[in-house]
Amino acid sequence: MKCIKKIFAVTVWTSCVLTSFAQSSQNRTSDALSVGLPVFAAVASLAKDDTQGLYQLMQSEAAALVATQVLKSAIHETRPNGTDNQSFPSQHASVAFAAAQYLQIKGGWEWGAPAYVLAGYASYLRVDAKEHYWRDVIAGAAIGMGASYYFTDDPSKQRLSMSWRPGGVALNWQRPLP
């Protein structure tokens, strides 16, 4: 547990340094959390030697980012502060909640609850800074959580996956043993 605390501290510090170019302290903090949560989840997976989990996290985050960008491009919702038309949905929320959902699936509520609190705080800061409406962060959270739920293995749920193989497609259905 001491190792995980050190990893978390380094992750938060690195995220703060990487996002120090944001304009306000609210934006800096929400940037740090939306970068820090996925980085922490990745480092925790590596520390547990869970390379399959790391791959699932990367798929989850990529799917959340793509879905968010497609919706932003299609909807053109103006931000509350009027700076642009990229308000809906919140990318900060989708990325942070994808990591929180991943941590909850892989580590249970011991990992998930603090991650959800931090993702929620990042989302609150986006609304408070007039970067998003509540509907934007709620939609972003749903996208991120849905992506992680879909891509992350949980031994207690059934799973259908598809993979490309030379000469065709392989479908795999897994279900837990009774």
NUMAR-62747 format. One record per atom (N, C-alpha, C): x, y, z; residue in one letter. Coordinates in steps of 0.02 Angstrom, whole numbers, padded with zeros to 5 digits, always signed. Layout:
<lovexs>
XYZa ...
</lovexs>
This chain:
<lovexs>
+00041-00060+00000m +00000+00000+00000m +00043+00063+00000m +00101+00060+00033k +00146+00117+00035k +00170+00135-00036k +00182+00083-00076c +00204+00093-00145c +00150+00129-00185c +00088+00109-00176i +00032+00140-00213i +00025+00213-00193i +00035+00230-00129k +00030+00300-00108k +00085+00341-00141k +00145+00313-00146k +00199+00349-00180k +00184+00358-00254k +00158+00306-00284i +00139+00310-00355i +00086+00364-00365i +00036+00366-00320f -00017+00416-00325f +00012+00486-00318f +00056+00496-00270a +00086+00563-00260a +00126+00585-00321a +00165+00540-00349v +00204+00556-00409v +00158+00571-00468v +00105+00532-00474t +00057+00542-00528t +00024+00611-00523t +00001+00629-00464v -00031+00694-00455v +00018+00750-00469v +00079+00744-00443w +00130+00796-00454w +00145+00803-00528w +00155+00748-00563t +00169+00749-00635t +00112+00781-00673t +00051+00763-00656s -00008+00791-00689s -00012+00866-00679s +00004+00888-00619c +00002+00960-00606c +00054+00997-00647c +00114+00969-00652v +00167+01000-00692v +00147+01002-00766v +00120+00946-00791l +00102+00943-00862l +00045+00989-00880l +00002+01005-00833t -00056+01046-00848t -00050+01117-00820t +00010+01138-00803s +00019+01203-00771s +00009+01262-00818s -00003+01248-00882f -00012+01302-00930f -00085+01323-00937f -00130+01293-00900a -00201+01311-00902a -00209+01383-00875a -00265+01415-00893q -00273+01486-00879q -00294+01501-00807q -00335+01461-00777s -00357+01475-00709s -00340+01417-00663s -00344+01430-00598s -00329+01376-00551s -00382+01321-00557s -00445+01340-00571q -00497+01289-00582q -00480+01246-00642q -00459+01278-00696n -00441+01240-00756n -00379+01198-00743n -00330+01225-00707r -00270+01186-00691r -00288+01124-00651r -00330+01133-00601t -00349+01076-00559t -00389+01025-00598t -00438+01047-00637s -00478+00998-00676s -00435+00964-00728s -00387+01001-00758d -00341+00970-00806d -00298+00917-00771d -00272+00935-00712a -00229+00889-00675a -00267+00825-00656a -00330+00832-00636l -00369+00773-00617l -00388+00731-00677l -00405+00764-00733s -00425+00725-00791s -00365+00690-00824s -00306+00716-00813v -00245+00681-00837v -00221+00633-00783v -00224+00654-00721g -00196+00615-00665g -00233+00550-00653g -00299+00549-00658l -00336+00487-00645l -00318+00432-00695l -00318+00445-00761p -00297+00391-00807p -00223+00371-00798p -00180+00421-00784v -00110+00404-00773v -00103+00360-00710v -00138+00379-00657f -00136+00338-00596f -00162+00267-00610f -00217+00262-00647a -00244+00195-00663a -00194+00154-00703a -00160+00186-00750a -00110+00151-00790a -00050+00129-00747a -00026+00173-00705v +00031+00156-00662v +00011+00101-00612v -00050+00104-00586a -00073+00052-00539a -00077-00015-00576a -00100-00015-00638s -00102-00078-00677s -00033-00105-00688s +00014-00061-00705l +00083-00084-00715l +00113-00109-00650l +00099-00077-00594a +00125-00099-00529a +00098-00168-00510a +00037-00183-00533k +00007-00248-00519k +00023-00298-00575k +00065-00278-00623d +00084-00320-00680d +00022-00342-00719d -00026-00297-00726d -00088-00311-00762d -00085-00278-00830d -00047-00307-00876t -00041-00278-00943t -00106-00283-00982t -00145-00335-00970q -00210-00340-01003q -00255-00284-00978q -00253-00270-00914g -00292-00214-00887g -00270-00147-00915g -00205-00138-00924l -00179-00077-00953l -00205-00068-01024l -00206-00122-01062y -00233-00121-01130y -00307-00103-01128y -00344-00131-01081q -00416-00116-01075q -00427-00043-01056q -00384-00016-01012l -00389+00055-00994l -00377+00098-01055l -00327+00081-01095m -00312+00120-01155m -00370+00118-01204m -00401+00060-01212q -00460+00055-01255q -00517+00098-01228q -00528+00095-01163s -00581+00134-01132s -00571+00208-01142s -00511+00231-01128e -00496+00303-01135e -00501+00325-01208e -00476+00283-01254a -00480+00301-01325a -00552+00304-01349a -00593+00256-01328a -00664+00256-01348a -00699+00317-01319a -00685+00335-01257a -00715+00393-01226a -00695+00457-01263a -00631+00462-01280l -00608+00522-01316l -00640+00527-01385l -00642+00472-01422v -00670+00472-01489v -00745+00490-01486v -00782+00457-01442a -00854+00471-01436a -00866+00544-01417a -00826+00570-01372t -00834+00640-01351t -00820+00687-01409t -00766+00675-01446q -00749+00719-01501q -00800+00716-01558q -00826+00656-01572v -00877+00649-01624v -00939+00689-01604v -00960+00684-01542l -01019+00721-01519l -01006+00797-01519l -00947+00818-01497k -00930+00889-01498k -00934+00917-01570k -00908+00878-01617s -00908+00899-01687s -00978+00901-01717s -01022+00857-01694a -01089+00853-01721a -01138+00902-01689a -01129+00917-01625i -01179+00955-01588i -01165+01030-01587i -01103+01051-01580h -01084+01122-01580h -01120+01163-01527h -01120+01140-01465e -01150+01175-01409e -01102+01230-01384e -01126+01291-01379t -01086+01347-01355t -01074+01340-01280t -01012+01353-01260r -00994+01350-01189r -01029+01406-01151r -01039+01397-01085p -01070+01450-01045p -01031+01516-01048p -00965+01513-01055n -00925+01574-01059n -00921+01602-01130n -00951+01567-01178g -00954+01592-01247g -00891+01587-01287g -00840+01552-01263t -00775+01550-01298t -00776+01510-01362t -00814+01455-01365d -00818+01415-01425d -00881+01372-01423d -00888+01328-01472n -00947+01285-01476n -00930+01212-01464n -00887+01200-01416q -00864+01132-01400q -00884+01112-01329q -00942+01133-01306s -00961+01120-01237s -00986+01049-01225s -01027+01022-01270f -01060+00957-01257f -01028+00903-01298f -01009+00848-01266p -01004+00833-01194p -00935+00853-01167p -00926+00848-01102s -00863+00867-01071s -00811+00812-01080s -00756+00830-01112q -00701+00782-01120q -00666+00769-01054q -00660+00821-01012h -00629+00811-00946h -00668+00758-00907h -00734+00763-00908a -00776+00715-00871a -00771+00646-00902a -00772+00641-00968s -00771+00574-00999s -00705+00538-00983s -00650+00573-00986v -00585+00543-00972v -00578+00525-00898v -00598+00571-00854a -00591+00558-00783a -00637+00501-00760a -00699+00501-00784f -00745+00448-00763f -00729+00381-00795f -00698+00381-00854a -00675+00317-00883a -00623+00286-00836a -00577+00327-00812a -00526+00302-00765a -00557+00280-00699a -00605+00319-00674a -00637+00302-00610a -00674+00235-00616a -00711+00226-00670q -00747+00163-00681q -00698+00105-00687q -00644+00115-00723y -00593+00063-00730y -00565+00044-00661y -00549+00094-00621l -00521+00080-00554l -00572+00044-00510l -00636+00061-00517q -00688+00028-00478q -00694-00046-00499q -00693-00059-00564i -00699-00128-00587i -00639-00169-00566i -00580-00142-00573k -00518-00179-00559k -00502-00183-00484k -00518-00130-00447g -00498-00128-00377g -00554-00126-00327g -00616-00128-00351g -00673-00125-00305g -00685-00053-00282g -00730-00046-00233w -00747+00020-00209w -00691+00053-00171w -00644+00015-00145e -00587+00044-00111e -00548+00090-00157e -00544+00071-00220w -00510+00113-00271w -00561+00158-00307w -00621+00131-00318g -00669+00167-00358g -00698+00229-00324g -00715+00223-00260a -00747+00280-00226a -00703+00343-00226a -00639+00338-00207p -00598+00400-00211p -00591+00425-00283p -00586+00379-00330a -00580+00400-00400a -00643+00435-00424a -00701+00410-00405y -00764+00443-00423y -00769+00513-00392y -00747+00519-00330v -00748+00585-00297v -00704+00634-00335v -00644+00613-00354l -00598+00657-00391l -00625+00674-00460l -00655+00624-00495a -00684+00637-00561a -00743+00685-00554a -00783+00676-00502g -00839+00721-00489g -00815+00792-00474g -00761+00797-00437y -00733+00863-00421y -00707+00897-00484y -00673+00860-00526a -00649+00888-00590a -00708+00914-00631a -00761+00876-00632s -00821+00896-00670s -00853+00958-00640s -00858+00959-00574y -00886+01018-00539y -00845+01080-00557y -00779+01074-00558l -00736+01131-00573l -00748+01157-00645l -00763+01111-00691r -00776+01132-00760r -00841+01173-00763r -00890+01153-00725v -00953+01191-00723v -00942+01258-00687v -00907+01256-00631d -00894+01317-00592d -00853+01368-00631d -00808+01345-00674a -00767+01389-00715a -00804+01413-00778a -00866+01395-00785k -00909+01414-00842k -00882+01385-00908k -00849+01328-00903e -00826+01293-00963e -00880+01245-00989e -00924+01222-00944h -00976+01173-00961h -01040+01185-00922h -01094+01159-00949y -01157+01153-00913y -01157+01086-00878y -01203+01077-00829w -01208+01013-00795w -01222+00956-00842w -01265+00968-00892r -01281+00914-00940r -01219+00891-00978r -01171+00937-00990d -01110+00919-01025d -01068+00870-00984d -01060+00884-00919v -01018+00841-00878v -01054+00775-00862v -01120+00777-00857i -01158+00715-00845i -01152+00669-00906i -01159+00698-00966a -01151+00658-01027a -01080+00632-01033a -01031+00674-01018g -00961+00651-01020g -00948+00595-00972g -00976+00600-00911a -00968+00547-00862a -00999+00482-00887a -01058+00486-00916a -01091+00426-00942a -01051+00394-00998a -01023+00435-01042i -00982+00409-01096i -00920+00373-01069i -00885+00405-01022g -00825+00375-00994g -00839+00311-00956g -00891+00313-00914m -00908+00253-00876m -00930+00196-00922m -00969+00213-00972g -00992+00162-01019g -00934+00131-01058g -00886+00172-01078a -00828+00146-01114a -00789+00097-01071a -00776+00116-01009s -00738+00071-00965s -00778+00009-00947s -00843+00017-00937y -00883-00042-00923y -00880-00091-00981y -00882-00065-01041y -00881-00108-01100y -00813-00143-01110y -00758-00106-01102f -00692-00133-01119f -00656-00168-01062f -00677-00156-00999t -00639-00183-00943t -00670-00249-00918t -00627-00299-00913d -00649-00364-00889d -00667-00361-00815d -00723-00390-00800d -00745-00398-00731d -00766-00471-00725d -00735-00509-00680p -00750-00580-00677p -00823-00595-00660p -00860-00546-00636s -00929-00560-00616s -00980-00545-00672s -00957-00524-00730k -01006-00508-00783k -00991-00548-00846k -01043-00558-00885q -01036-00591-00950q -01004-00542-00998q -00970-00569-01047r -00934-00526-01094r -00933-00556-01163r -00949-00516-01212l -00944-00536-01282l -00890-00493-01313l -00841-00524-01344s -00788-00486-01376s -00777-00511-01447s -00748-00468-01487m -00735-00485-01556m -00663-00467-01571m -00629-00509-01608s -00560-00494-01627s -00549-00516-01699s -00506-00480-01731w -00490-00495-01801w -00434-00547-01803w -00443-00597-01843r -00393-00650-01853r -00378-00654-01927r -00320-00682-01945p -00307-00691-02017p -00362-00734-02049p -00394-00706-02098g -00446-00743-02133g -00515-00737-02103g -00525-00696-02052g -00592-00690-02024g -00595-00654-01958g -00652-00663-01926v -00666-00631-01862v -00681-00685-01811v -00656-00676-01750a -00670-00724-01697a -00715-00690-01645a -00769-00723-01627l -00813-00701-01574l -00801-00744-01513l -00799-00711-01456n -00786-00747-01393n -00837-00724-01342n -00873-00773-01313w -00921-00757-01261w -00896-00789-01197w -00889-00748-01145q -00866-00772-01080q -00920-00760-01029q -00927-00806-00983r -00972-00796-00927r -00940-00827-00866r -00954-00800-00808p -00924-00826-00747p -00952-00896-00731p -00910-00936-00700l -00932-01002-00677l -00979-00993-00618l -01030-01036-00613p -01077-01029-00556p -01044-01046-00490p 
</lovexs>
